[in-house]
């Protein structure tokens, strides 16, 4: 029976060379990902920012400085020629990145969360421990991402969209299939991802699983590209980066293996700023905490619930009588009014058009966005909020309740352990109130 390798040490030559190539490749992709999502990293403009800390007025110079520190640290990490300098660069990167995320939860994109984890790993561990930990983090991403899609919501919504688009790209019409066939075909999406995760755990099947994973990422890029669903460029770049990681981390040919029985003359702790335990604990927690995602104690994106629409969420309705207070860029995100005059606000569309990235899939954050919209444009009496809980895995049902008025919004925000209040609206975005 194939054995599952749990060892933290590997016995391959050129470990440091491979580790360094992976580090530089990832850092290059981090810069590219920040470039294609550049509006997210600027001081917030129209789209409300919801911090993790209690909200306060943030000087734009602070965010510009943190952004410069992140970019500078990554560039320094790419050219660093000693382990200690690389460690210093990564500590600076993680610190500045964490500060940017603290000021705006929206910045906790899944790839940026992964970048901070890898930054801690690069700052604390050499190749003997770092490469195996990178492997387990990669396996965790595929494992939790696949499990999140074995879900009523994915199989009946996003998965159906994936199926129709995929079949359309190859000249098939899946809309004519029966429902059991459609559900079965949709299940193949998470099944392939789960197969990749399991295959990467088992040494004899790693090469095959890596090839399958690279093919999966290539197909995903086509599916989400302009010829498919036309999603944002960030997701295409991240899929390319994950394919690169599979090639360098799991497909490198083994050469004259030798077992490393003794530690190098220069210890890891003397070469790096952080203890190896830091990276081990960070990756360990990243592997365990997603188990709490469905209970609401850990966020959906940090649990690798990618393209899995079971997440908690918030919807906003604005009365047609107040639409004149909103700028055209927001009005375009409103649906036509219903028979009572209420118009639904598409927060996802607003996020993509304003910031260039998807809305953070968490009711806590989206409630803050809704409150920010209401406060900035004086909609206290012309808007209402609907909070929707995590969907049941088997039925897709959610808990729902409405909140109208400041007292109910504040009570809803107090339910969350972390902050759900937006940063103060700037004067330049606050329209004059009607007399």
N, C-alpha and C positions, 0 to 999 in steps of 0.2 A: 504494500500500500504506500503511495507517495507520502513523504513526510513533509510537514509544514515547518519551515525554518523560522525559529524565534530568536536566534542568536543576534546579539548586538554587534558582534565582530565578524568581519569578512576576511577571506584569505585570498585576495586578488592583488596582482601587481598594478602599479600606476594608480593606486587609489587616490592619492592626493591630486594627480593630474585630472582624473575624472571628476572629482569633487570640485576642483577649481573651475573646470569647464561648466559644470552645472551651475555653480554660483554665478559666474559671469553671464551665462545665458539667461538665468532667471532675472538677474538685475537689469539686463537689457530689455527683457519683456516688461518688467515693472515700469521702466521709463516709457515704453511704448504704450502701455495700458493707461498710464497717467496722461499721456499726450492725447489719446483718443477720447478720454473722458475729462478733458481739461477744465470744463466749466464747474465740475464738482469740487475742484480743489481751490477755486477762487473764493474770496469772501462772498457770502450768499447775496443774491440779488432778489429776484421775484419769488422764487420758491422758498418757503420757510425752512429754516435750519432748526433742528431739534437736537440739543446737546444731551450728552449723558449726565453732565453735571447740571446743577440748578442754573437756569438761564441768566445771563447777564450780557451787558453790551460789550461786544468783542471788538477792539480796535482792528481795522483791516490790516494794519501793519503787522499785528501779531500773526495773523494767518499767512500773510505773505512771507514772513520770516520763517514760519514752520515749514511752508512749502519749499522755500529755498534750502532749508536744512535737510529735508527729505531727499530732494534731488541731488544736493551736494554730497550727502552721505552715500547715496547709491553710486554716483560717479567715482567717489573716492574708493568705494568697495571694489569697483571694477578694476581699477589700476593698482590697488594695494599689492605690495610685493612681499609682505610678511603676514603671518597669521595674526600677530598682535594689531597691526594696522587694520586688517580686515575686521577683526573683532571690534575695534574702536568705531569703525565706520558703521557696522551693523547695530551697535548699541545706540549710536546717535540716530540712525534711521528708525529703529523701533520706538525710541523715545519721542521723536518728532511726529512719527506716524500715529502713535497712540494719542498725542495731544490733538492732532487734526481730527481724529475720530471722536475724541471727547467733546470737541466743539460742535460736531455735527454727526449724528448717528448714520446719516445717509452715506457717509464715506466708508462705512464698514462693508464695502463690497466683498463678496466671497474671495476674490483674488487678492484683495488688499489684506484681508484677515490671514490668508495663506502666506502672503509676503511677510507679515509680521512674525508668524510662527517660524518661517524659514530664516528670517533675520536673527531670531534668538538662537536657532540651531547653528547657523554659521558663526555666530559670535561666541559660541561655547563649546563646540565639538569639532574634533578633527575628523578625517575621512573614515577612520575605523568605526566610529560610532555614528557619524553624521549620515553616511550613505544608508545604512540600515534604517535609521530613523526617518529619513526621507522616503524610503520605500513604504514604511508603515503609514506615514501620513498620506501618501498617494493612494494606498489601498483603502484607507479610511474614507477619502473623498469619494471614490467609486462605490464603496460599500453603502455608505449612508445616502448617497445620491440615488442609488438604485432602489433601496428600501423605501425611500420617500415617495417613489413613483408607483409602488404597488399599493395603489390608493384609489378609492372611488373617484375622487375629483380629477386626478390625472387621467385615469382611464376613460373618463366620460367627457373631458373638456380639452385640455392641452394635448393630451395623447392623441385624441381624435384629429386635432388640427395637424399634428406631426404626421399622422398616418396619411391623411388626404394629400398633404403637400409632398411627402415622400413618393407616394404612388403617382402623383401628377408629374413629378420630375422624370419618371421612367415610363410615362405614357399609359398608366393604369388609372381606372376610375373606381376608387374604393367606396364612393358614395353609394354604389349599387350593391355592395355586399350586405349580407344579413348582419344583425347586431351581434350575435355570437362570434361570427368571423371577424368583425371589426374589433371587438374587445380582445379576442385572441391575438390578432395581429398587433394591436396596440401594446399588449403585454410584452412583446418582443423587445421594445425599447429598454425598459428596465432590466429585462432578463439578460440582454447582452452585456449591460453595464455590470450586473451582478456576476456574470460569468468572468468578466475581466478581473474583478476584485478577487474572486476565489482563485482564479488561475495565477494571479500574481503572488498569492500567498504560498503556493506550492512550487518548490524549486524546479522540478522537471517540466512544469507547464508554463514557467514564467515567459519564455521567449514567445511561445504561441499566444499567450495572453497579451503580451506587449504588442505584438503585431495586430491582434484583434482590436486592442485599444486604440492604436494609431489609426486603423481603418475607421473605427467608430468616431473618432474626433474629426477625421477628414469628411465623413458623411455628415456629421453635425454642422461643420462649417458650410457645406453646400446647402443643407436644409435651412440654416438660419441666414444665409447670404442674401443679397438683393434678388437673386433668381429664385429664392425660396420664400421664406417668411419675412425677409428684410429687417432683421433685428439689428441692434446697435453694434458698431464695430468692436466694442470691448469684448463681447462674448466670442467673437470670431478670433480675436487675438489670444484670448485666454485658452481657447481650444487648441490653437496652434502651439501655445506654450506647454500645455499638458501633453501634447503629442511629442514635443521635443523631450520632455522629461522622461517619458516612457522609453524613448530611444536611447538616451544617455544613461538612464538609471537601471534599466532592466535588460537591454539588448547588447550591451558591450560584450564582445567575445572574451572569454576567459583565456588568460595567457600564463603558462607555467605557474600554476598556483603554489603558494607557499604560505605556511601558517606562521602568523606573527605571535611568538610566545612571550616576548619581552617587550616592555614599553620602550619608546624611543628615548634617547638620551635627554632631550629637552621635553619636559612634561607638558601636558596639555594646559594645566593650570598656569604654568609660567609663561606660556605663549599667548594665552587668550585672557581677556578681561573677566569673562564670566566662567563659572564652574560648569563642567559638563552636565551636572545635575539640572541646571536651568533648562537646557534644551530637552533633556529627557522628560522633565516634569511638564514642560509646555506641550510636547507632542503627546504625552500620556493623557493630559487633560483634554486635548483636542480630539482624542480618540474616544474618551468616555463621556464627555458632557453632552454630545448629541443625543444620548439616550434619554435626556430630559426634555427634548424638544417638544414632544407632543403634550407634555404637562404644562408648557408655558414658561419653564424656568431657564430655558436656553433658547436663543434666537434661531429662527428658521435658516437664515443664510449661514450662520456660524455652525449649523448642523448639516451643512451641505444639502439642504432641501432645495435643489436647483430645478427650476421648471416644474415644481410640484405645488399646485395651487391650493393645497389644503391649509395654507397659512391663515392666521388671524388677520383681520383687515378692518378698514373703516371706509364708509361711504358718506358723502356729503350731498345734501340737497340745498339749493339756493332758490329762493322765490324769484319768479320772473320780474317782480316789481323792483328788485335790487340789482338786476343785471347791469343797469346803467352805471353802477359804481365801479364795475370791474373793467380792467384794461382789455383790449381786444384779444390779447394773447391768452387770457383766461376764459373769456366768453366763448372762444372757439372750442373749449373743452367742456362746455355745457350742452346737455341734450335738449331737444325741444321740450317745452313745458307740457306737463300732463294736464288733465282736466281741471285740477285745482291750482295750477300755476307753478308747481314745483319742477325744478330742472336738476337733473343729476349731474354732479361734477365728476369728471373722469380724472382722478388723481394720477393714475398711471400715465395717461397721455400728457398731463401737465408736467409730470416729472421728466419724461423723455424730451419733450419740446423745450423745457426750460433749462434742464441740467444736463441732458444728454445721456442719462442712465435710467434704468428702471426704478420705480418707487421701492423704497426699502420695505420688504414684505413682513411687516410687524404692526399689529394694531396700536402698540404703544407709540411708535414713530408716526404712523398715519393720523392718529388722534392729534398729535402735536401739529402736524401739517394743517389739519382741518381747523384747529383753534387759531393757528397763525393766519390762515386765510380770512377767517371771520373777524379777528381783531384788526388786521391791517386794513380791511375795507369796510369796517363798520357794519357788519352783517348780523349783529347779535340778535335782532328780532326777525331776520329774514333768512335764517339758515337753521338746519337741523342735522344732527350727526347720527349715523347708525353704526353701532359697533357689532362686529361679527366675530365669533370665536373660531378656534381651530376646528376644521371639519372632521367628522368621524371617519376613520379609515375605511369602514365597511359600507356606510350609508351615505356619506357626504353631508350629513346634516350638521348644522351649526346652531349655537346659541346666539340670539339676536336681541338687541334692545336699542331703543332710540334715546338720545340725549338732546334736549332743547333748553337753551338758556345757560348762562354762565355757571350757575350753581351745579347743574347736572354735568357740564363739561368738566368742571374742576373735580367733582366727585368721581367721574370716570377716570380722570388722570391719576387720582390718588390710589386707584386700584393696583397700579403697577409698582413694582419694586424700584424700577429705574425711572428717571425723569421722562415725562411726557409733555412738558411745557415747551413751546417754541422760544427761540431767542427773540428779544424785543424787535418789533417792526421799526425799520428805519424811517425817518421823516420823508425821504425821497420816494418811498413806496406807499406812504399813507395818503390816500386821496382826501380832499376836503369833504367834510361831512355836509350833507344837505341842510340848509337853514330851515 
